[in-house]
Amino acid sequence: TPRPTRLSAFPPTLYTHSSSTNKYIYIYIYIYLNMADLPPEELNILESLVSIRNRLSALKKDRNSYIKAADVLALYDETLQQVSILYEVRSHDMWEQQKENRVDSLLDDVFQLLSLFFMAIGKNKESPATYVQLTTIKRCLDQLNELGVYLDESLTPFQERLDEIRGIIDTDVAKMETPGPQILLLRRKLDQCSMYLSRMRGEEAMAIRERERPSKVLHHLSSTLSTIAPELQPTQKRLVEIRRELATLGARRTFHTSDVRTLQEELRAIDNMREDGKFLAPDGTIPAGQALVIGLLEQCFDDAHDLIASKDEISPSLLPIYARLQEIKASLERLSLTHRWTLRETDLFAYQMQLQEIDAMRKDGKFYDEEGEAPEGQAMLNFLLHRSYRLVYKLLSESEPVAEALMPIHNQLTTVRRCLVEVKKYGGPFTARELYPYQMKLTSIDNMRVEGKFIDEEGNIPEGE
């Protein structure tokens, strides 16, 4: 059996339904497999991080009480101690390693969990909360880059969020005498995202990866990217819109083949605009950006064909992945509707890990079967994966800087305000009787305060008060 490459990759089903004795045997095997091939000086660090992750997981599953900031901060401090030790062990070069080991993978999981916990307790404006957002932004950019379904304006929200994150990190750095290794890690991830985004925008917001079939015009495209001439920009924009529509169809549980064929007809009309394989300007010249636009056109044709082929039957080898992605997407869509009342930010960790594991199954953007072939249905799976990553990012972006203990009050106030805004649209004046229900609700919320403050069960003032 191949050794798991991540701690999270070890199948939890091996011990969740086992007896108590067997459960501990599996846990010891689990730790042993992840200790193998590690430098001896990092073994103690791995054990400590396993302990921290287990306690974070237990805290995440505890729904009987609100998450206490003190518990989260204590585990964060404990993690920083292990990071400092690792920083010394690796001679201050821990983030520049060419090859990651089990410690790096586990540390990534721990930082993602801690980041979600910081958001759950309302500390969204502190640097630890930015880690999982940077990870998710990078995944979203990777997916956009692979699909090629974006324009410059599609990247603007990511750029704005990265600027906000940079401000949060810089604010924390200004409070420190010497930035710790965790800040260096955040800055490195931030710089990676910023450079990646700049490269995507520098390539006219249309990064199309080199395809594996040499006969395609995308061969060696990465070395021939050029700006798109104004004459080709309307065509490029419409092709991006078509690919988005195909992505939307692919993300649905069911769709009509006629919808895809309509888009296919439009693609053929665009293809017929070419002369001798080239798009020409009104004056007969060949405008710049041919490779990008033609490459996108062929990707649209491929995706349309893939969707039609997978309409009746997805390859049996891809069905388990397809079903899993459909389930993840459906769960995230439900959360996006009810997250204000039901979501704990830490709930997103399980979805993030599942998506990363599925993403790791791909090679060059393709899922392969046991024979090394890429079966039909690739577009469907890639669309679902992309949609799921975007849903995770959307939920993270909509997280309010309010502690979990105050979220019920926050939700009530948000609802009252929304109702008052709707009532105001009808114009006034309003009678006291008409406004009485809202006044009564606001009074009941106001009475929850103690000396003008909202406090939690332990008498502390939570974030967002």
C-alpha positions as CSV (number, residue, x, y, z in Angstrom):
1,T,0.0,0.0,0.0
2,P,1.5,3.4,-0.9
3,R,2.3,5.6,2.1
4,P,-0.1,8.6,2.4
5,T,1.5,11.8,1.3
6,R,-0.6,13.9,3.8
7,L,-1.8,13.2,7.2
8,S,-5.4,13.9,6.0
9,A,-5.0,11.3,3.3
10,F,-4.9,8.4,5.8
11,P,-8.4,6.9,5.5
12,P,-10.3,7.7,8.7
13,T,-12.8,5.0,7.9
14,L,-10.2,2.5,9.0
15,Y,-10.8,3.3,12.6
16,T,-14.0,5.2,13.0
17,H,-16.1,2.0,13.1
18,S,-13.6,-0.1,14.9
19,S,-13.4,-1.3,18.5
20,S,-11.6,0.9,21.1
21,T,-8.5,-1.3,21.0
22,N,-8.2,-1.4,17.2
23,K,-8.8,2.3,17.1
24,Y,-5.7,3.1,19.0
25,I,-3.7,0.5,17.0
26,Y,-4.7,2.3,13.8
27,I,-3.8,5.7,15.3
28,Y,-0.3,4.4,16.1
29,I,0.1,3.1,12.6
30,Y,-1.1,6.4,11.3
31,I,1.5,8.3,13.3
32,Y,4.2,5.8,12.3
33,L,3.5,6.1,8.6
34,N,3.9,9.8,8.8
35,M,7.1,9.7,10.9
36,A,8.9,7.6,8.3
37,D,11.6,9.3,6.2
38,L,11.6,12.3,8.5
39,P,14.9,13.9,9.9
40,P,15.2,12.7,13.5
41,E,15.3,16.3,14.8
42,E,11.8,16.9,13.3
43,L,10.1,13.9,14.9
44,N,9.2,15.7,18.1
45,I,7.8,18.6,16.2
46,L,5.6,16.2,14.2
47,E,4.3,14.6,17.3
48,S,3.5,18.0,18.8
49,L,1.7,19.1,15.7
50,V,-0.3,15.9,15.6
51,S,-1.4,16.6,19.2
52,I,-2.3,20.2,18.3
53,R,-4.3,19.1,15.2
54,N,-6.2,16.5,17.2
55,R,-7.2,19.1,19.8
56,L,-8.2,21.6,17.1
57,S,-10.4,18.9,15.5
58,A,-12.0,18.1,18.9
59,L,-12.7,21.8,19.4
60,K,-14.2,22.0,15.9
61,K,-16.6,19.2,16.6
62,D,-17.8,20.5,20.0
63,R,-21.2,22.1,19.3
64,N,-22.2,22.2,23.0
65,S,-20.6,25.5,23.6
66,Y,-19.3,28.5,21.7
67,I,-15.7,28.6,20.7
68,K,-13.6,30.3,23.4
69,A,-11.0,32.8,22.2
70,A,-8.7,31.7,25.0
71,D,-8.6,28.1,23.8
72,V,-7.8,29.2,20.2
73,L,-5.1,31.6,21.2
74,A,-3.5,29.0,23.5
75,L,-3.3,26.5,20.6
76,Y,-2.0,29.2,18.3
77,D,0.8,30.1,20.7
78,E,1.6,26.4,21.0
79,T,1.8,26.1,17.3
80,L,4.1,29.2,17.0
81,Q,6.5,27.5,19.6
82,Q,6.8,24.5,17.3
83,V,7.2,26.8,14.2
84,S,10.1,28.6,16.0
85,I,11.8,25.3,16.8
86,L,11.4,24.1,13.2
87,Y,12.7,27.5,12.0
88,E,15.9,26.9,14.0
89,V,16.2,23.3,13.0
90,R,16.1,24.2,9.3
91,S,18.5,27.1,9.8
92,H,16.0,29.8,9.0
93,D,15.3,28.3,5.6
94,M,12.0,26.4,6.4
95,W,9.8,28.1,3.8
96,E,12.3,27.8,0.9
97,Q,12.6,24.0,0.9
98,Q,12.4,22.4,-2.5
99,K,10.7,19.3,-1.2
100,E,8.1,19.3,1.5
101,N,7.8,16.5,4.1
102,R,5.1,15.3,6.5
103,V,5.7,18.2,8.9
104,D,5.0,20.8,6.2
105,S,1.8,19.1,5.2
106,L,0.6,18.8,8.7
107,L,1.6,22.4,9.5
108,D,-0.4,23.6,6.5
109,D,-3.5,21.7,7.9
110,V,-3.0,23.2,11.4
111,F,-2.6,26.8,10.0
112,Q,-5.7,26.4,7.9
113,L,-7.7,25.2,10.9
114,L,-6.3,28.0,13.2
115,S,-7.1,30.5,10.5
116,L,-10.8,29.4,10.4
117,F,-10.9,29.4,14.2
118,F,-9.7,33.0,14.2
119,M,-12.5,33.9,11.8
120,A,-15.0,32.0,14.0
121,I,-14.1,34.1,17.0
122,G,-14.4,37.3,15.0
123,K,-10.7,38.1,14.6
124,N,-10.9,38.5,10.8
125,K,-8.7,41.5,10.9
126,E,-5.7,39.7,12.4
127,S,-3.0,38.1,10.2
128,P,-3.6,34.5,11.3
129,A,-7.1,34.7,9.8
130,T,-5.7,35.4,6.4
131,Y,-3.9,32.1,5.9
132,V,-6.8,30.0,4.7
133,Q,-8.0,32.9,2.5
134,L,-4.6,33.1,0.7
135,T,-4.7,29.3,0.2
136,T,-8.2,29.5,-1.2
137,I,-7.4,32.5,-3.5
138,K,-4.4,30.6,-4.9
139,R,-6.7,27.6,-5.6
140,C,-9.3,29.8,-7.3
141,L,-6.6,31.4,-9.5
142,D,-5.2,28.0,-10.5
143,Q,-8.7,26.9,-11.6
144,L,-9.3,30.1,-13.5
145,N,-6.0,29.8,-15.2
146,E,-6.7,26.2,-16.2
147,L,-10.2,26.9,-17.5
148,G,-9.3,30.2,-19.1
149,V,-12.8,31.7,-18.4
150,Y,-11.9,35.1,-17.1
151,L,-11.2,38.6,-18.2
152,D,-9.3,41.4,-16.4
153,E,-12.4,42.5,-14.5
154,S,-12.9,39.0,-13.2
155,L,-9.5,39.3,-11.4
156,T,-10.3,42.7,-9.8
157,P,-12.1,41.2,-6.7
158,F,-9.1,39.0,-6.0
159,Q,-6.7,41.9,-6.3
160,E,-8.8,44.0,-3.9
161,R,-8.9,41.2,-1.4
162,L,-5.1,40.7,-1.6
163,D,-4.6,44.4,-1.0
164,E,-6.8,44.1,2.1
165,I,-4.8,41.1,3.3
166,R,-1.6,42.9,2.8
167,G,-2.9,45.8,4.9
168,I,-3.8,43.4,7.7
169,I,-0.4,41.7,7.7
170,D,1.5,45.1,7.5
171,T,-0.6,46.3,10.5
172,D,0.4,43.3,12.6
173,V,4.1,43.6,11.5
174,A,4.1,47.2,12.7
175,K,3.3,46.0,16.2
176,M,6.2,43.5,16.3
177,E,9.8,44.2,17.1
178,T,10.9,41.2,14.9
179,P,8.4,39.5,12.5
180,G,8.2,35.8,13.4
181,P,8.5,32.9,10.9
182,Q,4.7,32.7,10.7
183,I,4.6,36.3,9.3
184,L,7.3,35.4,6.8
185,L,5.1,32.5,5.7
186,L,2.1,34.7,5.2
187,R,4.1,37.2,3.3
188,R,5.5,34.5,1.1
189,K,2.0,33.1,0.3
190,L,0.7,36.7,-0.3
191,D,3.6,37.4,-2.7
192,Q,3.0,34.2,-4.5
193,C,-0.7,35.1,-5.1
194,S,0.2,38.7,-6.1
195,M,2.8,37.6,-8.6
196,Y,0.6,34.9,-10.0
197,L,-2.3,37.4,-10.4
198,S,0.0,39.9,-12.0
199,R,1.3,37.3,-14.5
200,M,-2.3,36.4,-15.4
201,R,-3.2,40.0,-15.9
202,G,0.0,40.6,-17.8
203,E,-1.0,37.9,-20.3
204,E,-4.2,39.9,-21.1
205,A,-6.0,38.1,-18.4
206,M,-6.1,34.9,-20.5
207,A,-3.6,32.3,-19.3
208,I,-4.2,29.2,-21.2
209,R,-2.0,26.2,-20.3
210,E,-0.2,24.2,-22.9
211,R,-2.3,21.2,-24.0
212,E,-1.0,17.7,-24.2
213,R,-1.9,17.2,-27.9
214,P,0.9,18.6,-30.1
215,S,-1.5,19.1,-33.1
216,K,-3.3,21.8,-31.1
217,V,-2.4,25.4,-31.7
218,L,-1.8,25.7,-27.9
219,H,1.5,23.8,-28.3
220,H,4.2,25.9,-26.7
221,L,1.6,28.6,-26.1
222,S,3.2,29.6,-22.8
223,S,6.2,31.0,-24.7
224,T,4.2,32.8,-27.4
225,L,1.7,34.7,-25.3
226,S,1.1,38.2,-26.6
227,T,-1.3,41.0,-26.2
228,I,-4.7,40.8,-27.9
229,A,-5.3,43.5,-30.5
230,P,-8.5,45.6,-30.0
231,E,-10.0,44.0,-33.2
232,L,-9.9,40.6,-31.4
233,Q,-11.1,41.7,-28.0
234,P,-14.9,41.4,-28.7
235,T,-14.3,37.8,-30.0
236,Q,-12.2,37.0,-27.0
237,K,-14.8,38.4,-24.6
238,R,-17.6,36.4,-26.2
239,L,-15.6,33.2,-26.1
240,V,-15.0,33.7,-22.4
241,E,-18.7,34.2,-21.9
242,I,-19.4,31.0,-23.8
243,R,-17.0,29.0,-21.7
244,R,-18.6,30.4,-18.6
245,E,-22.0,29.3,-19.8
246,L,-20.5,25.8,-20.5
247,A,-19.1,25.8,-17.0
248,T,-22.5,26.7,-15.5
249,L,-24.1,23.9,-17.5
250,G,-21.4,21.4,-16.4
251,A,-21.9,22.3,-12.7
252,R,-25.6,21.4,-12.8
253,R,-27.0,18.0,-11.9
254,T,-29.0,18.0,-15.2
255,F,-28.9,20.0,-18.3
256,H,-30.4,19.9,-21.8
257,T,-28.1,18.9,-24.7
258,S,-29.8,21.5,-26.8
259,D,-28.3,24.2,-24.6
260,V,-24.9,22.9,-25.4
261,R,-25.6,22.5,-29.1
262,T,-26.8,26.2,-29.3
263,L,-23.4,27.3,-27.9
264,Q,-21.7,24.9,-30.4
265,E,-23.5,26.6,-33.3
266,E,-22.2,30.0,-32.1
267,L,-18.7,28.6,-31.8
268,R,-18.9,27.3,-35.4
269,A,-20.0,30.8,-36.5
270,I,-17.0,32.3,-34.8
271,D,-14.8,29.6,-36.3
272,N,-16.1,30.5,-39.8
273,M,-14.9,34.1,-39.3
274,R,-11.4,32.8,-39.8
275,E,-9.6,32.8,-43.2
276,D,-6.8,30.3,-43.7
277,G,-7.0,29.6,-39.9
278,K,-6.6,33.3,-38.9
279,F,-8.8,36.0,-37.6
280,L,-8.4,39.1,-39.8
281,A,-8.8,42.8,-39.0
282,P,-11.2,44.9,-41.3
283,D,-8.1,46.1,-43.3
284,G,-7.1,42.5,-44.0
285,T,-4.1,42.5,-41.6
286,I,-3.6,39.7,-39.0
287,P,-4.1,41.2,-35.5
288,A,-2.0,40.2,-32.5
289,G,-3.3,37.6,-30.0
290,Q,-4.2,34.8,-32.5
291,A,-2.8,32.0,-30.4
292,L,-4.8,33.1,-27.3
293,V,-8.1,33.5,-29.1
294,I,-7.8,30.4,-31.3
295,G,-6.7,28.4,-28.3
296,L,-9.7,29.5,-26.3
297,L,-12.0,28.7,-29.2
298,E,-10.6,25.1,-29.3
299,Q,-11.0,24.7,-25.6
300,C,-14.6,25.8,-25.9
301,F,-15.1,23.2,-28.7
302,D,-13.5,20.5,-26.4
303,D,-15.6,21.4,-23.4
304,A,-18.8,21.4,-25.5
305,H,-18.0,18.0,-26.9
306,D,-17.1,16.7,-23.5
307,L,-20.4,17.9,-22.0
308,I,-22.4,16.2,-24.8
309,A,-20.4,13.0,-24.4
310,S,-20.9,12.9,-20.7
311,K,-24.7,13.7,-20.9
312,D,-25.8,10.2,-21.2
313,E,-23.0,8.5,-19.3
314,I,-19.9,9.6,-17.4
315,S,-17.0,7.1,-17.6
316,P,-17.4,4.5,-14.8
317,S,-13.9,5.3,-13.6
318,L,-14.9,8.9,-12.9
319,L,-18.3,8.3,-11.3
320,P,-17.0,8.1,-7.7
321,I,-15.2,11.5,-8.1
322,Y,-18.2,13.0,-9.9
323,A,-20.6,11.9,-7.1
324,R,-18.3,13.2,-4.4
325,L,-17.9,16.6,-6.2
326,Q,-21.7,16.9,-6.7
327,E,-22.2,16.2,-3.0
328,I,-19.6,18.8,-1.9
329,K,-21.1,21.4,-4.3
330,A,-24.6,20.8,-3.1
331,S,-23.5,21.1,0.6
332,L,-21.7,24.3,-0.1
333,E,-24.6,25.7,-2.0
334,R,-26.9,25.0,1.0
335,L,-24.4,26.6,3.3
336,S,-24.3,29.7,1.1
337,L,-28.0,30.1,1.6
338,T,-28.1,29.5,5.4
339,H,-24.5,30.3,6.5
340,R,-25.6,33.3,8.6
341,W,-27.5,31.1,10.9
342,T,-25.8,27.7,10.7
343,L,-22.2,28.1,9.5
344,R,-19.1,27.9,11.7
345,E,-16.1,28.9,9.7
346,T,-14.3,25.8,10.9
347,D,-16.9,23.7,9.1
348,L,-15.2,24.7,5.8
349,F,-12.1,22.9,6.7
350,A,-13.5,19.5,5.8
351,Y,-14.6,20.8,2.4
352,Q,-11.3,22.5,1.8
353,M,-9.4,19.2,2.6
354,Q,-11.7,17.1,0.3
355,L,-11.3,19.5,-2.6
356,Q,-7.5,19.5,-2.2
357,E,-7.4,15.7,-2.1
358,I,-9.5,15.6,-5.3
359,D,-7.4,18.3,-6.9
360,A,-4.2,16.2,-6.1
361,M,-5.7,13.3,-8.1
362,R,-5.3,15.3,-11.3
363,K,-2.2,15.4,-13.5
364,D,-1.9,18.3,-15.9
365,G,-5.5,19.2,-15.2
366,K,-6.8,15.8,-16.1
367,F,-8.2,12.8,-14.1
368,Y,-6.7,9.5,-15.3
369,D,-7.9,5.9,-14.9
370,E,-5.9,2.9,-14.0
371,E,-4.8,2.4,-17.6
372,G,-3.4,5.9,-17.7
373,E,-6.1,7.1,-20.0
374,A,-8.1,10.4,-19.6
375,P,-11.8,9.2,-19.8
376,E,-14.7,11.3,-21.1
377,G,-16.2,13.7,-18.6
378,Q,-13.1,15.8,-17.8
379,A,-14.9,19.1,-18.3
380,M,-17.8,18.2,-16.0
381,L,-15.4,17.3,-13.1
382,N,-13.2,20.4,-13.7
383,F,-16.3,22.6,-13.7
384,L,-17.5,21.1,-10.5
385,L,-14.1,21.5,-8.8
386,H,-13.9,25.1,-9.9
387,R,-17.4,25.9,-8.7
388,S,-16.7,24.3,-5.3
389,Y,-13.6,26.3,-4.8
390,R,-15.4,29.5,-5.6
391,L,-18.2,28.6,-3.1
392,V,-15.6,28.1,-0.4
393,Y,-14.0,31.5,-1.3
394,K,-17.4,33.2,-1.3
395,L,-18.2,31.8,2.2
396,L,-14.9,32.9,3.5
397,S,-15.3,36.4,2.0
398,E,-18.7,36.8,3.6
399,S,-17.5,36.0,7.1
400,E,-18.3,38.8,9.5
401,P,-15.7,40.0,12.1
402,V,-18.1,38.9,14.9
403,A,-17.5,36.3,17.5
404,E,-19.6,33.2,17.4
405,A,-21.2,34.1,20.8
406,L,-22.6,37.3,19.3
407,M,-23.7,35.9,15.9
408,P,-27.3,35.3,17.0
409,I,-27.6,38.9,18.0
410,H,-25.9,40.0,14.8
411,N,-28.2,38.0,12.7
412,Q,-31.3,39.4,14.5
413,L,-30.1,42.9,14.0
414,T,-29.3,42.3,10.4
415,T,-32.8,40.9,9.8
416,V,-34.5,43.8,11.6
417,R,-32.5,46.3,9.5
418,R,-33.3,44.5,6.3
419,C,-37.0,44.6,7.2
420,L,-36.8,48.3,8.0
421,V,-35.1,49.1,4.7
422,E,-37.9,47.3,2.9
423,V,-40.6,49.1,4.9
424,K,-38.9,52.4,4.1
425,K,-39.3,51.8,0.4
426,Y,-43.1,52.2,0.8
427,G,-42.7,55.7,2.0
428,G,-44.1,57.3,5.2
429,P,-45.3,58.6,7.5
430,F,-45.7,55.4,9.6
431,T,-47.8,55.1,12.7
432,A,-46.4,53.9,16.0
433,R,-48.5,50.8,15.7
434,E,-46.9,49.9,12.4
435,L,-43.4,50.3,13.8
436,Y,-44.2,48.7,17.2
437,P,-42.9,45.1,16.3
438,Y,-39.5,46.5,15.2
439,Q,-39.3,48.7,18.2
440,M,-40.2,45.8,20.5
441,K,-37.5,43.6,19.0
442,L,-34.8,46.3,19.2
443,T,-35.7,46.9,22.9
444,S,-35.4,43.2,23.7
445,I,-31.9,43.1,22.0
446,D,-31.0,46.3,23.9
447,N,-31.9,44.7,27.2
448,M,-29.3,42.0,26.6
449,R,-26.5,44.5,27.2
450,V,-24.8,44.8,30.5
451,E,-23.6,48.3,31.2
452,G,-23.9,49.1,27.6
453,K,-21.9,46.0,26.5
454,F,-22.8,42.7,25.0
455,I,-21.0,39.9,26.9
456,D,-20.7,36.2,26.5
457,E,-21.5,33.4,29.0
458,E,-18.2,33.9,30.9
459,G,-18.6,37.6,31.2
460,N,-16.1,38.5,28.5
461,I,-16.6,41.1,25.7
462,P,-16.3,39.1,22.4
463,E,-15.0,40.4,19.1
464,G,-17.5,42.5,17.2
465,E,-19.2,43.9,20.2
